Amino acid sequence: MRIAWLAVLALICSLASAQPVSKTFPTLEAYLCRADASFTGIITKVEAHVVSPKEERPPGYIAYEFPVGYTAYSLTVAVQENLKGTSPKKMILKMDGLGGDERYTDWCKHKTRFLFFTGPGDHEAWQELRYFVHVGDETKASIGWSMIRLDPMVSAENYSRSQQGLPLLSSDLTLLRTPEAVVERTKAFVARKLGKIDVLHLELSGRLPRDPSLTGFGGMMCAVLPKSPELEQQGRQMVQNPILKGTPKERETQRQFQVISGIGILENFPSKANIDVLRPLLNDMAVWGYTRPGPIGNAMSGHEYIIRRKAYEAMVKMGAKVPKPQLEAPKPN
């Protein structure tokens, strides 16, 4: 439980950072890849146990952030429909969190529906996803779990204590906006019986849908997706046939972001065919400015052919022996 609490604190610190650089959106399929079981259900009972009062809060945190201290929650969940694996009709899911969190009792009161995921109780298995780990004892194994809200927000939810809900990003980079769409996509993915699939954390700023649910924090936007043949095809499409709209300047900006995202995908699928897809990019003329640490700690600024560099590094990573192209670029007019 203490380990899970440290994960919660790390997340809070990252959200409070003065200069966040990215936001990550896990896809439905990424959760399904990590989970042994998935089901829809509602919370029917909430128990809260204060582990440490607010006076024992970690250094640097002010009192109102821990109104009743660090608390262990136990949620009784009624399983409505099994979508992956087989779960009992009643599940007890535990988590550590901030005290005074009324969301759970509010969800229980309103019979809010969730899509739950349960699986291995180790943090490595749930990397890049929003999760909790209920650490077991000598009689029960640890459980890793997560949940996505299918129904509307309740009054106890707010910006700092919201729960991931709809719309939900899918691995085809579309948004699932209704509970029915989520359940249908879940069943379809599970029916493919793909076995164990790795997931990838990818920067996809140029390809994610434009939607208020995919905004905030500024900087890059990333997605967590299954490492699948479909993803490889998406990477090739981004490089060879990016989707472009708007003015010539807007289209060029979109092209650069999408090609960079495509390169980031393809470098995870090493093959001669993908190396050949990237090879023409070694002559790309897109120029970006950069600032990076110098050899003695000083800042170095300049301009580079960004897509050339990304393509070259990806090809080398995939084992290709290619001459290093000119990467330094003149300052644009």
Secondary structure by P-SEA (a helix, b strand, c coil): caaaaaaaaaaaaaaacccccbbbbbcaaaaaaaccbbbbbbbcbbbbbbcccccccccccccccccccbbbbbbbbbbccccccccccbbbbbbbbbcccaaaaaaaaacccccccccccccccccccccccccccccccbbbbbbbbcccccccccccccccccccccccccccccaaaaaaaaaaaaaacccbbbbbbccccccccccccccccccbbbbbbcccaaaaaaaaaaaccccccccaaaaaaaaaaaaaaaaaaaaacccaaaaaaacccccccbbbbbcccccccbbbbbccaaaaaaaaaaaaaaccccccccccccccc
